[in-house]
Amino acid sequence: MVTVTPKAVDKIREAFKRENVSGGLRLGVRGGGCSGLSYLFKFDPKPRPTDSVLQFDDVSVYIDPKSMVFLDGMTLDWQDSLMQSGFVFENPHAKKSCGCGTSFTA
């Protein structure tokens, strides 16, 4: 199961409104990035037939089966700090990640 914190849900909702899009947020994993795998994070108008569809209040999150292998147990959070603000992936499958926070090795 993937968890999305209330702060992250609020930021996702704001992004949908700002971009004037509907549907859900697609979370996934693809090859590439500094450490071998990188997170996919984009708007998607509707889920695919094989997607897991997770609901967090009024925000839908779509995850394909291959990505779920790497994302199961992950928490998506939003953090504000003096240095930066943004989404944070807390992934128990990530053995190593790079400084950008969006690339990892499983």
MODELLER restraints for C-alpha pairs under 7 A, 6 or more apart:
rsr = mdl.restraints
at = mdl.atoms
rsr.add(forms.Gaussian(group=physical.xy_distance, feature=features.Distance(at['CA:1:A'], at['CA:72:A']), mean=5.02, stdev=0.5))
rsr.add(forms.Gaussian(group=physical.xy_distance, feature=features.Distance(at['CA:1:A'], at['CA:73:A']), mean=5.31, stdev=0.5))
rsr.add(forms.Gaussian(group=physical.xy_distance, feature=features.Distance(at['CA:2:A'], at['CA:71:A']), mean=6.67, stdev=0.5))
rsr.add(forms.Gaussian(group=physical.xy_distance, feature=features.Distance(at['CA:2:A'], at['CA:72:A']), mean=5.58, stdev=0.5))
rsr.add(forms.Gaussian(group=physical.xy_distance, feature=features.Distance(at['CA:2:A'], at['CA:73:A']), mean=5.33, stdev=0.5))
rsr.add(forms.Gaussian(group=physical.xy_distance, feature=features.Distance(at['CA:2:A'], at['CA:74:A']), mean=5.11, stdev=0.5))
rsr.add(forms.Gaussian(group=physical.xy_distance, feature=features.Distance(at['CA:2:A'], at['CA:75:A']), mean=5.91, stdev=0.5))
rsr.add(forms.Gaussian(group=physical.xy_distance, feature=features.Distance(at['CA:3:A'], at['CA:74:A']), mean=6.33, stdev=0.5))
rsr.add(forms.Gaussian(group=physical.xy_distance, feature=features.Distance(at['CA:3:A'], at['CA:75:A']), mean=4.62, stdev=0.5))
rsr.add(forms.Gaussian(group=physical.xy_distance, feature=features.Distance(at['CA:3:A'], at['CA:76:A']), mean=6.23, stdev=0.5))
rsr.add(forms.Gaussian(group=physical.xy_distance, feature=features.Distance(at['CA:4:A'], at['CA:75:A']), mean=5.71, stdev=0.5))
rsr.add(forms.Gaussian(group=physical.xy_distance, feature=features.Distance(at['CA:4:A'], at['CA:76:A']), mean=4.78, stdev=0.5))
rsr.add(forms.Gaussian(group=physical.xy_distance, feature=features.Distance(at['CA:4:A'], at['CA:77:A']), mean=6.19, stdev=0.5))
rsr.add(forms.Gaussian(group=physical.xy_distance, feature=features.Distance(at['CA:5:A'], at['CA:76:A']), mean=6.36, stdev=0.5))
rsr.add(forms.Gaussian(group=physical.xy_distance, feature=features.Distance(at['CA:5:A'], at['CA:77:A']), mean=5.32, stdev=0.5))
rsr.add(forms.Gaussian(group=physical.xy_distance, feature=features.Distance(at['CA:7:A'], at['CA:77:A']), mean=6.64, stdev=0.5))
rsr.add(forms.Gaussian(group=physical.xy_distance, feature=features.Distance(at['CA:7:A'], at['CA:78:A']), mean=5.67, stdev=0.5))
rsr.add(forms.Gaussian(group=physical.xy_distance, feature=features.Distance(at['CA:8:A'], at['CA:76:A']), mean=6.70, stdev=0.5))
rsr.add(forms.Gaussian(group=physical.xy_distance, feature=features.Distance(at['CA:8:A'], at['CA:77:A']), mean=5.03, stdev=0.5))
rsr.add(forms.Gaussian(group=physical.xy_distance, feature=features.Distance(at['CA:8:A'], at['CA:78:A']), mean=4.79, stdev=0.5))
rsr.add(forms.Gaussian(group=physical.xy_distance, feature=features.Distance(at['CA:8:A'], at['CA:87:A']), mean=6.99, stdev=0.5))
rsr.add(forms.Gaussian(group=physical.xy_distance, feature=features.Distance(at['CA:9:A'], at['CA:56:A']), mean=6.98, stdev=0.5))
rsr.add(forms.Gaussian(group=physical.xy_distance, feature=features.Distance(at['CA:9:A'], at['CA:59:A']), mean=6.73, stdev=0.5))
rsr.add(forms.Gaussian(group=physical.xy_distance, feature=features.Distance(at['CA:13:A'], at['CA:59:A']), mean=6.75, stdev=0.5))
rsr.add(forms.Gaussian(group=physical.xy_distance, feature=features.Distance(at['CA:16:A'], at['CA:22:A']), mean=6.54, stdev=0.5))
rsr.add(forms.Gaussian(group=physical.xy_distance, feature=features.Distance(at['CA:22:A'], at['CA:45:A']), mean=6.04, stdev=0.5))
rsr.add(forms.Gaussian(group=physical.xy_distance, feature=features.Distance(at['CA:23:A'], at['CA:44:A']), mean=5.81, stdev=0.5))
rsr.add(forms.Gaussian(group=physical.xy_distance, feature=features.Distance(at['CA:23:A'], at['CA:45:A']), mean=4.12, stdev=0.5))
rsr.add(forms.Gaussian(group=physical.xy_distance, feature=features.Distance(at['CA:23:A'], at['CA:46:A']), mean=5.43, stdev=0.5))
rsr.add(forms.Gaussian(group=physical.xy_distance, feature=features.Distance(at['CA:24:A'], at['CA:43:A']), mean=6.00, stdev=0.5))
rsr.add(forms.Gaussian(group=physical.xy_distance, feature=features.Distance(at['CA:24:A'], at['CA:44:A']), mean=5.44, stdev=0.5))
rsr.add(forms.Gaussian(group=physical.xy_distance, feature=features.Distance(at['CA:24:A'], at['CA:45:A']), mean=6.20, stdev=0.5))
rsr.add(forms.Gaussian(group=physical.xy_distance, feature=features.Distance(at['CA:24:A'], at['CA:46:A']), mean=6.52, stdev=0.5))
rsr.add(forms.Gaussian(group=physical.xy_distance, feature=features.Distance(at['CA:24:A'], at['CA:59:A']), mean=6.56, stdev=0.5))
rsr.add(forms.Gaussian(group=physical.xy_distance, feature=features.Distance(at['CA:24:A'], at['CA:60:A']), mean=4.67, stdev=0.5))
rsr.add(forms.Gaussian(group=physical.xy_distance, feature=features.Distance(at['CA:24:A'], at['CA:61:A']), mean=5.42, stdev=0.5))
rsr.add(forms.Gaussian(group=physical.xy_distance, feature=features.Distance(at['CA:24:A'], at['CA:62:A']), mean=6.54, stdev=0.5))
rsr.add(forms.Gaussian(group=physical.xy_distance, feature=features.Distance(at['CA:25:A'], at['CA:41:A']), mean=6.96, stdev=0.5))
rsr.add(forms.Gaussian(group=physical.xy_distance, feature=features.Distance(at['CA:25:A'], at['CA:42:A']), mean=5.78, stdev=0.5))
rsr.add(forms.Gaussian(group=physical.xy_distance, feature=features.Distance(at['CA:25:A'], at['CA:43:A']), mean=4.82, stdev=0.5))
rsr.add(forms.Gaussian(group=physical.xy_distance, feature=features.Distance(at['CA:25:A'], at['CA:44:A']), mean=5.93, stdev=0.5))
rsr.add(forms.Gaussian(group=physical.xy_distance, feature=features.Distance(at['CA:25:A'], at['CA:60:A']), mean=6.27, stdev=0.5))
rsr.add(forms.Gaussian(group=physical.xy_distance, feature=features.Distance(at['CA:25:A'], at['CA:61:A']), mean=4.76, stdev=0.5))
rsr.add(forms.Gaussian(group=physical.xy_distance, feature=features.Distance(at['CA:25:A'], at['CA:62:A']), mean=6.04, stdev=0.5))
rsr.add(forms.Gaussian(group=physical.xy_distance, feature=features.Distance(at['CA:26:A'], at['CA:41:A']), mean=5.71, stdev=0.5))
rsr.add(forms.Gaussian(group=physical.xy_distance, feature=features.Distance(at['CA:26:A'], at['CA:42:A']), mean=5.30, stdev=0.5))
rsr.add(forms.Gaussian(group=physical.xy_distance, feature=features.Distance(at['CA:26:A'], at['CA:43:A']), mean=5.96, stdev=0.5))
rsr.add(forms.Gaussian(group=physical.xy_distance, feature=features.Distance(at['CA:26:A'], at['CA:44:A']), mean=5.94, stdev=0.5))
rsr.add(forms.Gaussian(group=physical.xy_distance, feature=features.Distance(at['CA:26:A'], at['CA:61:A']), mean=5.80, stdev=0.5))
rsr.add(forms.Gaussian(group=physical.xy_distance, feature=features.Distance(at['CA:26:A'], at['CA:62:A']), mean=4.70, stdev=0.5))
rsr.add(forms.Gaussian(group=physical.xy_distance, feature=features.Distance(at['CA:26:A'], at['CA:63:A']), mean=6.05, stdev=0.5))
rsr.add(forms.Gaussian(group=physical.xy_distance, feature=features.Distance(at['CA:27:A'], at['CA:40:A']), mean=5.47, stdev=0.5))
rsr.add(forms.Gaussian(group=physical.xy_distance, feature=features.Distance(at['CA:27:A'], at['CA:41:A']), mean=4.96, stdev=0.5))
rsr.add(forms.Gaussian(group=physical.xy_distance, feature=features.Distance(at['CA:27:A'], at['CA:42:A']), mean=6.99, stdev=0.5))
rsr.add(forms.Gaussian(group=physical.xy_distance, feature=features.Distance(at['CA:27:A'], at['CA:61:A']), mean=6.86, stdev=0.5))
rsr.add(forms.Gaussian(group=physical.xy_distance, feature=features.Distance(at['CA:27:A'], at['CA:62:A']), mean=6.17, stdev=0.5))
rsr.add(forms.Gaussian(group=physical.xy_distance, feature=features.Distance(at['CA:27:A'], at['CA:63:A']), mean=5.42, stdev=0.5))
rsr.add(forms.Gaussian(group=physical.xy_distance, feature=features.Distance(at['CA:28:A'], at['CA:39:A']), mean=5.72, stdev=0.5))
rsr.add(forms.Gaussian(group=physical.xy_distance, feature=features.Distance(at['CA:28:A'], at['CA:40:A']), mean=4.58, stdev=0.5))
rsr.add(forms.Gaussian(group=physical.xy_distance, feature=features.Distance(at['CA:28:A'], at['CA:41:A']), mean=6.65, stdev=0.5))
rsr.add(forms.Gaussian(group=physical.xy_distance, feature=features.Distance(at['CA:28:A'], at['CA:63:A']), mean=5.95, stdev=0.5))
rsr.add(forms.Gaussian(group=physical.xy_distance, feature=features.Distance(at['CA:28:A'], at['CA:64:A']), mean=6.81, stdev=0.5))
rsr.add(forms.Gaussian(group=physical.xy_distance, feature=features.Distance(at['CA:28:A'], at['CA:67:A']), mean=5.06, stdev=0.5))
rsr.add(forms.Gaussian(group=physical.xy_distance, feature=features.Distance(at['CA:29:A'], at['CA:37:A']), mean=6.57, stdev=0.5))
rsr.add(forms.Gaussian(group=physical.xy_distance, feature=features.Distance(at['CA:29:A'], at['CA:38:A']), mean=5.67, stdev=0.5))
rsr.add(forms.Gaussian(group=physical.xy_distance, feature=features.Distance(at['CA:29:A'], at['CA:39:A']), mean=4.65, stdev=0.5))
rsr.add(forms.Gaussian(group=physical.xy_distance, feature=features.Distance(at['CA:29:A'], at['CA:40:A']), mean=5.41, stdev=0.5))
rsr.add(forms.Gaussian(group=physical.xy_distance, feature=features.Distance(at['CA:29:A'], at['CA:67:A']), mean=5.14, stdev=0.5))
rsr.add(forms.Gaussian(group=physical.xy_distance, feature=features.Distance(at['CA:30:A'], at['CA:37:A']), mean=5.69, stdev=0.5))
rsr.add(forms.Gaussian(group=physical.xy_distance, feature=features.Distance(at['CA:30:A'], at['CA:38:A']), mean=5.54, stdev=0.5))
rsr.add(forms.Gaussian(group=physical.xy_distance, feature=features.Distance(at['CA:30:A'], at['CA:39:A']), mean=6.48, stdev=0.5))
rsr.add(forms.Gaussian(group=physical.xy_distance, feature=features.Distance(at['CA:30:A'], at['CA:40:A']), mean=6.71, stdev=0.5))
rsr.add(forms.Gaussian(group=physical.xy_distance, feature=features.Distance(at['CA:31:A'], at['CA:37:A']), mean=4.55, stdev=0.5))
rsr.add(forms.Gaussian(group=physical.xy_distance, feature=features.Distance(at['CA:31:A'], at['CA:38:A']), mean=6.23, stdev=0.5))
rsr.add(forms.Gaussian(group=physical.xy_distance, feature=features.Distance(at['CA:32:A'], at['CA:38:A']), mean=5.84, stdev=0.5))
rsr.add(forms.Gaussian(group=physical.xy_distance, feature=features.Distance(at['CA:33:A'], at['CA:103:A']), mean=5.34, stdev=0.5))
rsr.add(forms.Gaussian(group=physical.xy_distance, feature=features.Distance(at['CA:34:A'], at['CA:98:A']), mean=6.38, stdev=0.5))
rsr.add(forms.Gaussian(group=physical.xy_distance, feature=features.Distance(at['CA:34:A'], at['CA:103:A']), mean=5.94, stdev=0.5))
rsr.add(forms.Gaussian(group=physical.xy_distance, feature=features.Distance(at['CA:35:A'], at['CA:97:A']), mean=6.22, stdev=0.5))
rsr.add(forms.Gaussian(group=physical.xy_distance, feature=features.Distance(at['CA:35:A'], at['CA:98:A']), mean=6.28, stdev=0.5))
rsr.add(forms.Gaussian(group=physical.xy_distance, feature=features.Distance(at['CA:35:A'], at['CA:103:A']), mean=5.49, stdev=0.5))
rsr.add(forms.Gaussian(group=physical.xy_distance, feature=features.Distance(at['CA:35:A'], at['CA:104:A']), mean=4.86, stdev=0.5))
rsr.add(forms.Gaussian(group=physical.xy_distance, feature=features.Distance(at['CA:35:A'], at['CA:105:A']), mean=5.38, stdev=0.5))
rsr.add(forms.Gaussian(group=physical.xy_distance, feature=features.Distance(at['CA:36:A'], at['CA:103:A']), mean=6.91, stdev=0.5))
rsr.add(forms.Gaussian(group=physical.xy_distance, feature=features.Distance(at['CA:36:A'], at['CA:104:A']), mean=6.27, stdev=0.5))
rsr.add(forms.Gaussian(group=physical.xy_distance, feature=features.Distance(at['CA:36:A'], at['CA:105:A']), mean=5.75, stdev=0.5))
rsr.add(forms.Gaussian(group=physical.xy_distance, feature=features.Distance(at['CA:37:A'], at['CA:103:A']), mean=5.49, stdev=0.5))
rsr.add(forms.Gaussian(group=physical.xy_distance, feature=features.Distance(at['CA:37:A'], at['CA:104:A']), mean=5.32, stdev=0.5))
rsr.add(forms.Gaussian(group=physical.xy_distance, feature=features.Distance(at['CA:37:A'], at['CA:105:A']), mean=6.05, stdev=0.5))
rsr.add(forms.Gaussian(group=physical.xy_distance, feature=features.Distance(at['CA:38:A'], at['CA:102:A']), mean=5.63, stdev=0.5))
rsr.add(forms.Gaussian(group=physical.xy_distance, feature=features.Distance(at['CA:38:A'], at['CA:103:A']), mean=4.19, stdev=0.5))
rsr.add(forms.Gaussian(group=physical.xy_distance, feature=features.Distance(at['CA:38:A'], at['CA:104:A']), mean=6.19, stdev=0.5))
rsr.add(forms.Gaussian(group=physical.xy_distance, feature=features.Distance(at['CA:39:A'], at['CA:102:A']), mean=5.68, stdev=0.5))
rsr.add(forms.Gaussian(group=physical.xy_distance, feature=features.Distance(at['CA:39:A'], at['CA:103:A']), mean=6.50, stdev=0.5))
rsr.add(forms.Gaussian(group=physical.xy_distance, feature=features.Distance(at['CA:47:A'], at['CA:62:A']), mean=5.93, stdev=0.5))
rsr.add(forms.Gaussian(group=physical.xy_distance, feature=features.Distance(at['CA:50:A'], at['CA:64:A']), mean=6.51, stdev=0.5))
rsr.add(forms.Gaussian(group=physical.xy_distance, feature=features.Distance(at['CA:50:A'], at['CA:65:A']), mean=6.85, stdev=0.5))
rsr.add(forms.Gaussian(group=physical.xy_distance, feature=features.Distance(at['CA:51:A'], at['CA:62:A']), mean=5.94, stdev=0.5))
rsr.add(forms.Gaussian(group=physical.xy_distance, feature=features.Distance(at['CA:51:A'], at['CA:63:A']), mean=5.27, stdev=0.5))
rsr.add(forms.Gaussian(group=physical.xy_distance, feature=features.Distance(at['CA:51:A'], at['CA:64:A']), mean=4.48, stdev=0.5))
rsr.add(forms.Gaussian(group=physical.xy_distance, feature=features.Distance(at['CA:51:A'], at['CA:65:A']), mean=6.27, stdev=0.5))
rsr.add(forms.Gaussian(group=physical.xy_distance, feature=features.Distance(at['CA:52:A'], at['CA:62:A']), mean=5.79, stdev=0.5))
rsr.add(forms.Gaussian(group=physical.xy_distance, feature=features.Distance(at['CA:52:A'], at['CA:63:A']), mean=5.22, stdev=0.5))
rsr.add(forms.Gaussian(group=physical.xy_distance, feature=features.Distance(at['CA:52:A'], at['CA:64:A']), mean=6.32, stdev=0.5))
rsr.add(forms.Gaussian(group=physical.xy_distance, feature=features.Distance(at['CA:53:A'], at['CA:60:A']), mean=6.61, stdev=0.5))
rsr.add(forms.Gaussian(group=physical.xy_distance, feature=features.Distance(at['CA:53:A'], at['CA:61:A']), mean=5.70, stdev=0.5))
rsr.add(forms.Gaussian(group=physical.xy_distance, feature=features.Distance(at['CA:53:A'], at['CA:62:A']), mean=4.83, stdev=0.5))
rsr.add(forms.Gaussian(group=physical.xy_distance, feature=features.Distance(at['CA:53:A'], at['CA:63:A']), mean=6.67, stdev=0.5))
rsr.add(forms.Gaussian(group=physical.xy_distance, feature=features.Distance(at['CA:54:A'], at['CA:60:A']), mean=5.72, stdev=0.5))
rsr.add(forms.Gaussian(group=physical.xy_distance, feature=features.Distance(at['CA:54:A'], at['CA:61:A']), mean=5.06, stdev=0.5))
rsr.add(forms.Gaussian(group=physical.xy_distance, feature=features.Distance(at['CA:54:A'], at['CA:62:A']), mean=6.53, stdev=0.5))
rsr.add(forms.Gaussian(group=physical.xy_distance, feature=features.Distance(at['CA:55:A'], at['CA:61:A']), mean=6.35, stdev=0.5))
rsr.add(forms.Gaussian(group=physical.xy_distance, feature=features.Distance(at['CA:70:A'], at['CA:93:A']), mean=6.21, stdev=0.5))
rsr.add(forms.Gaussian(group=physical.xy_distance, feature=features.Distance(at['CA:71:A'], at['CA:91:A']), mean=6.74, stdev=0.5))
rsr.add(forms.Gaussian(group=physical.xy_distance, feature=features.Distance(at['CA:73:A'], at['CA:91:A']), mean=6.77, stdev=0.5))
rsr.add(forms.Gaussian(group=physical.xy_distance, feature=features.Distance(at['CA:73:A'], at['CA:92:A']), mean=6.49, stdev=0.5))
rsr.add(forms.Gaussian(group=physical.xy_distance, feature=features.Distance(at['CA:74:A'], at['CA:89:A']), mean=6.95, stdev=0.5))
rsr.add(forms.Gaussian(group=physical.xy_distance, feature=features.Distance(at['CA:74:A'], at['CA:90:A']), mean=5.56, stdev=0.5))
rsr.add(forms.Gaussian(group=physical.xy_distance, feature=features.Distance(at['CA:74:A'], at['CA:91:A']), mean=4.36, stdev=0.5))
rsr.add(forms.Gaussian(group=physical.xy_distance, feature=features.Distance(at['CA:74:A'], at['CA:92:A']), mean=6.29, stdev=0.5))
rsr.add(forms.Gaussian(group=physical.xy_distance, feature=features.Distance(at['CA:75:A'], at['CA:89:A']), mean=6.10, stdev=0.5))
rsr.add(forms.Gaussian(group=physical.xy_distance, feature=features.Distance(at['CA:75:A'], at['CA:90:A']), mean=5.09, stdev=0.5))
rsr.add(forms.Gaussian(group=physical.xy_distance, feature=features.Distance(at['CA:75:A'], at['CA:91:A']), mean=6.50, stdev=0.5))
rsr.add(forms.Gaussian(group=physical.xy_distance, feature=features.Distance(at['CA:76:A'], at['CA:87:A']), mean=6.79, stdev=0.5))
rsr.add(forms.Gaussian(group=physical.xy_distance, feature=features.Distance(at['CA:76:A'], at['CA:88:A']), mean=5.85, stdev=0.5))
rsr.add(forms.Gaussian(group=physical.xy_distance, feature=features.Distance(at['CA:76:A'], at['CA:89:A']), mean=4.96, stdev=0.5))
rsr.add(forms.Gaussian(group=physical.xy_distance, feature=features.Distance(at['CA:76:A'], at['CA:90:A']), mean=6.37, stdev=0.5))
rsr.add(forms.Gaussian(group=physical.xy_distance, feature=features.Distance(at['CA:77:A'], at['CA:87:A']), mean=5.61, stdev=0.5))
rsr.add(forms.Gaussian(group=physical.xy_distance, feature=features.Distance(at['CA:77:A'], at['CA:88:A']), mean=5.09, stdev=0.5))
rsr.add(forms.Gaussian(group=physical.xy_distance, feature=features.Distance(at['CA:77:A'], at['CA:89:A']), mean=6.55, stdev=0.5))
rsr.add(forms.Gaussian(group=physical.xy_distance, feature=features.Distance(at['CA:78:A'], at['CA:86:A']), mean=5.54, stdev=0.5))
rsr.add(forms.Gaussian(group=physical.xy_distance, feature=features.Distance(at['CA:78:A'], at['CA:87:A']), mean=4.42, stdev=0.5))
rsr.add(forms.Gaussian(group=physical.xy_distance, feature=features.Distance(at['CA:78:A'], at['CA:88:A']), mean=5.78, stdev=0.5))
rsr.add(forms.Gaussian(group=physical.xy_distance, feature=features.Distance(at['CA:79:A'], at['CA:85:A']), mean=5.63, stdev=0.5))
rsr.add(forms.Gaussian(group=physical.xy_distance, feature=features.Distance(at['CA:79:A'], at['CA:86:A']), mean=5.72, stdev=0.5))
rsr.add(forms.Gaussian(group=physical.xy_distance, feature=features.Distance(at['CA:79:A'], at['CA:87:A']), mean=6.44, stdev=0.5))
rsr.add(forms.Gaussian(group=physical.xy_distance, feature=features.Distance(at['CA:79:A'], at['CA:88:A']), mean=6.80, stdev=0.5))
rsr.add(forms.Gaussian(group=physical.xy_distance, feature=features.Distance(at['CA:80:A'], at['CA:86:A']), mean=6.73, stdev=0.5))
rsr.add(forms.Gaussian(group=physical.xy_distance, feature=features.Distance(at['CA:93:A'], at['CA:106:A']), mean=5.45, stdev=0.5))
rsr.add(forms.Gaussian(group=physical.xy_distance, feature=features.Distance(at['CA:94:A'], at['CA:104:A']), mean=5.70, stdev=0.5))
rsr.add(forms.Gaussian(group=physical.xy_distance, feature=features.Distance(at['CA:94:A'], at['CA:105:A']), mean=5.52, stdev=0.5))
rsr.add(forms.Gaussian(group=physical.xy_distance, feature=features.Distance(at['CA:94:A'], at['CA:106:A']), mean=4.78, stdev=0.5))
rsr.add(forms.Gaussian(group=physical.xy_distance, feature=features.Distance(at['CA:95:A'], at['CA:105:A']), mean=5.60, stdev=0.5))
rsr.add(forms.Gaussian(group=physical.xy_distance, feature=features.Distance(at['CA:95:A'], at['CA:106:A']), mean=5.33, stdev=0.5))
rsr.add(forms.Gaussian(group=physical.xy_distance, feature=features.Distance(at['CA:96:A'], at['CA:104:A']), mean=5.56, stdev=0.5))
rsr.add(forms.Gaussian(group=physical.xy_distance, feature=features.Distance(at['CA:96:A'], at['CA:105:A']), mean=5.16, stdev=0.5))
rsr.add(forms.Gaussian(group=physical.xy_distance, feature=features.Distance(at['CA:97:A'], at['CA:103:A']), mean=5.72, stdev=0.5))
rsr.add(forms.Gaussian(group=physical.xy_distance, feature=features.Distance(at['CA:97:A'], at['CA:104:A']), mean=4.09, stdev=0.5))
rsr.add(forms.Gaussian(group=physical.xy_distance, feature=features.Distance(at['CA:97:A'], at['CA:105:A']), mean=6.25, stdev=0.5))
rsr.add(forms.Gaussian(group=physical.xy_distance, feature=features.Distance(at['CA:98:A'], at['CA:104:A']), mean=6.43, stdev=0.5))
